[in-house]
C-alpha cells in the first residue's frame, strides 16, 4: 500500500481532513528546504507537495513564479530536489511527498531515469501540471512501475467526460483547482466548489483535495467541510518571499502559518 493511500485511509478513519502544504524546493536557498519540510510536518501537514523549480511555471501566479526564480538562481535541479527528499526520508519515513512541476525537466532527464530516482529517494507521487490525460499513456506506465502515484488536476471548467477520463487514470488523490486562473488568485466560491466536488465524486472513490485560493484558517475550514484535503501554497511561499533576507526564521514562520489551518480543520471533526 502506498504512503498516500495509507495516509488518506488513516485520516478517513479518524474523520480528519488532509492538510497539504506546498513549497518550492530550493527557495530561498536549497540548504533550507529539508528543514522547512520537517517544520511543516511538525505543524500538522499530512502530505507535502514539493515544487520543482521551472523557468516557465505557466499555472502559477507571481508569488510562485518568483519562488522558482529564487530557486533557479542557486541552480536547484530536478535531481537535487529528489536528493532533498532522500535527506528528508532519513528522519521521516511516514509523510508522503508529492513532486509538483512541469514536463520539461522530466523529459530532459528521461521519464525512466526520473521515475527510478524518484522511487529510490522516497518520492510517493507526481503531479505534472502540463501532462494532459490524453497524452499520459507515454508516461503513466513507467511512473506506476516505480510505485509513483499519478495525481491530476481538475478545474471548474472540466466537463464530465474529462473528469471521468482523468479519474480513470489518477491515483493517490485528485487535485481540484478551485479557481479559474493561476495560483494565488481571486476569492473562493464555496458553493461552486461544493457543486463541482459532487460531480467529481460520481466518477471516483479517490480523495479529492482542493487548492488555489486557500490563505488562512477560515478558508481552509470552509474548504475542509466539503473536500478530503486542503492544499495551501501561495500563502506559505509569500512568507518565504517576505522574509528571504532572514532565512533562519522561515521554518518557524511557515509552521506558524500552517498550524492555525490544522487547528481549524481538526475542529471540523
C-alpha positions in Angstrom: 0.0 0.0 0.0 1.3 3.4 -0.9 2.1 6.1 1.7 -0.6 8.3 0.2 -3.2 5.6 0.4 -2.2 4.8 4.0 -2.4 8.4 4.9 -5.8 9.1 3.4 -7.2 5.9 4.8 -6.0 6.8 8.3 -7.4 10.3 8.0 -10.8 8.9 6.9 -10.9 6.5 9.9 -10.1 9.5 12.2 -12.7 11.7 10.4 -10.0 14.2 9.7 -9.1 16.2 6.6 -5.7 16.2 4.9 -3.6 19.4 5.1 -1.2 19.6 2.2 1.2 22.4 2.1 3.2 23.4 -1.0 6.6 25.0 -1.1 9.1 25.4 -4.0 12.2 23.3 -3.5 15.3 25.5 -3.3 13.5 28.7 -2.2 15.1 30.8 -0.9 18.2 28.5 -1.0 18.5 24.7 -1.3 20.0 24.3 2.2 16.7 25.3 3.9 14.2 23.1 2.1 14.5 19.9 4.1 14.2 21.9 7.3 11.1 23.6 6.0 9.6 20.2 5.2 10.1 18.9 8.7 8.7 22.1 10.2 5.6 21.8 8.1 5.1 18.2 9.2 5.5 19.2 12.9 2.9 22.0 12.3 0.3 19.4 11.1 1.0 18.6 7.4 -0.3 15.2 6.3 1.2 15.3 2.8 3.9 17.6 1.4 3.9 19.0 -2.1 7.3 20.0 -3.2 7.6 22.2 -6.3 10.2 21.5 -8.9 11.7 24.9 -10.0 11.0 25.7 -13.6 11.6 28.8 -15.7 8.1 28.9 -17.2 5.6 27.8 -14.5 2.5 28.6 -16.6 -0.1 27.6 -14.0 1.4 29.7 -11.2 0.9 33.3 -10.3 3.6 35.9 -9.5 4.3 34.5 -6.0 5.3 31.0 -7.1 6.9 32.3 -10.3 9.3 34.4 -8.2 9.9 31.4 -5.9 11.0 29.4 -8.9 13.3 32.3 -9.9 14.9 32.4 -6.5 15.5 28.7 -6.5 16.9 28.7 -10.0 19.4 31.4 -9.1 21.0 28.7 -7.0 20.7 26.1 -9.8 18.2 24.0 -8.0 17.8 21.0 -10.3 15.3 18.2 -10.5 17.9 15.7 -9.3 18.8 18.0 -6.4 15.1 18.2 -5.4 14.9 14.4 -5.2 18.1 14.4 -3.1 16.3 16.7 -0.7 13.5 14.1 -0.4 16.2 11.4 0.3 17.6 13.6 3.1 14.1 14.2 4.5 13.5 10.4 4.5 16.4 9.9 6.8 14.2 11.0 9.7 10.7 10.9 8.3 9.6 7.6 6.7 5.9 8.3 7.0 4.9 11.6 5.5 4.0 11.3 1.8 5.9 13.6 -0.6 4.5 14.6 -4.0 6.6 16.4 -6.6 4.7 19.0 -8.4 6.0 20.5 -11.6 6.2 20.5 -15.4 7.1 18.1 -18.1 10.2 19.8 -19.4 12.7 19.0 -16.6 11.5 15.4 -16.5 11.8 14.9 -20.3 15.3 16.4 -20.2 16.4 13.6 -17.9 14.1 10.9 -19.3 10.9 9.6 -17.7 12.6 6.2 -16.8 15.6 7.8 -15.1 13.3 10.2 -13.3 10.9 7.5 -12.1 13.8 5.3 -11.0 15.4 8.0 -8.9 12.1 9.2 -7.5 11.4 5.8 -6.2 14.9 5.4 -4.8 14.8 8.7 -2.9 11.3 8.2 -1.4 9.0 10.2 -3.6 5.4 9.0 -3.4 3.6 10.8 -6.2 4.0 13.2 -9.1 1.7 16.0 -10.3 2.8 17.1 -13.7 0.8 20.2 -14.4 1.1 20.2 -18.2 0.6 16.5 -18.7 -2.8 16.1 -20.3 -4.6 12.9 -19.6 -4.9 12.4 -23.4 -1.1 12.3 -23.7 -0.3 10.5 -20.4 0.0 6.9 -21.8 3.6 7.6 -22.7 4.4 8.3 -19.0 2.0 6.6 -16.7 3.1 3.0 -17.1 6.7 3.9 -16.2 5.7 6.1 -13.3 3.4 3.3 -11.9 6.1 0.7 -12.5 8.2 2.6 -10.0 5.5 2.9 -7.4 4.6 6.5 -8.0 1.0 7.7 -7.7 -0.1 9.9 -10.6 -2.1 13.0 -9.4 -4.0 15.0 -11.9 -5.6 18.5 -11.8 -9.3 19.1 -12.4 -10.7 22.6 -12.9 -14.1 24.4 -12.7 -14.2 24.2 -16.5 -13.6 20.4 -16.7 -16.5 18.7 -18.4 -17.9 15.5 -17.1 -16.4 13.3 -19.8 -12.9 14.7 -19.0 -13.5 14.2 -15.2 -14.3 10.6 -15.9 -11.2 10.1 -18.1 -8.9 11.7 -15.5 -10.5 9.8 -12.6 -9.8 6.5 -14.5 -6.1 7.2 -14.8 -5.4 9.0 -11.5 -4.1 7.5 -8.2 -3.2 8.9 -4.8 -5.7 11.8 -4.9 -7.3 14.2 -7.3 -6.4 17.9 -7.1 -9.3 20.2 -7.8 -8.3 23.7 -8.8 -11.0 25.8 -7.1 -10.5 28.9 -9.3 -10.3 29.9 -12.9 -6.8 31.4 -13.1 -3.4 30.9 -11.6 -2.2 30.1 -8.1 -2.7 32.9 -5.6 -5.6 34.4 -7.5 -9.1 35.5 -6.7 -11.5 34.6 -3.9 -13.1 31.2 -3.2 -16.7 30.4 -4.0 -17.5 27.6 -1.7 -20.9 26.9 -3.3 -19.4 26.3 -6.7 -16.6 24.2 -5.1 -19.2 22.1 -3.3 -21.2 21.5 -6.5 -18.1 20.5 -8.5 -16.9 18.1 -5.9 -20.3 16.4 -6.0 -19.9 16.0 -9.8 -16.3 14.7 -9.4 -17.3 12.1 -6.8 -19.7 10.5 -9.2 -16.7 9.2 -11.0 -14.1 8.3 -8.4 -13.5 6.9 -4.9 -10.2 8.7 -4.7 -9.8 11.5 -2.1 -10.3 15.0 -3.6 -8.0 17.8 -2.4 -8.8 21.4 -3.2 -6.2 24.1 -3.8 -5.8 27.7 -5.1 -7.2 30.5 -3.0 -6.7 29.0 0.5 -4.9 31.6 2.5 -5.8 31.2 6.2 -7.7 29.1 8.8 -11.1 30.4 7.7 -10.7 29.5 4.1 -9.1 26.1 5.0 -12.0 25.3 7.2 -14.6 26.3 4.6 -13.0 24.0 2.0 -12.4 21.3 4.6 -16.1 21.0 5.1 -16.6 19.7 1.6 -13.2 18.3 0.5 -11.0 15.4 1.6 -7.9 17.6 1.7 -6.8 21.3 1.6 -3.8 22.4 -0.4 -2.1 25.7 0.7 0.8 27.1 -1.4 1.0 30.8 -2.2 0.3 31.8 1.4 3.3 29.9 2.5 5.5 30.9 -0.4 4.6 34.6 0.4 6.1 34.1 3.9 9.4 33.0 2.3 9.4 35.9 -0.1 8.7 38.5 2.6 11.4 37.1 4.9 14.0 35.8 2.5 16.7 38.1 3.8 16.4 36.3 7.2 16.1 32.7 6.3 16.8 31.4 9.7 13.4 32.4 10.9 11.5 30.9 8.0 10.9 27.4 9.3 9.2 28.9 12.4 7.1 31.3 10.3 5.9 28.6 8.0 4.9 26.5 10.9 3.1 29.5 12.5 1.2 30.0 9.2 0.2 26.4 8.9 -0.7 25.5 12.5 -3.9 27.5 12.6 -5.1 25.8 9.5 -4.5 22.4 11.1 -6.4 23.5 14.2 -9.3 24.8 12.0 -9.6 21.6 10.1 -9.5 19.5 13.3 -12.3 21.5 14.7 -14.5 20.1 11.8 -14.5 16.6 13.4 
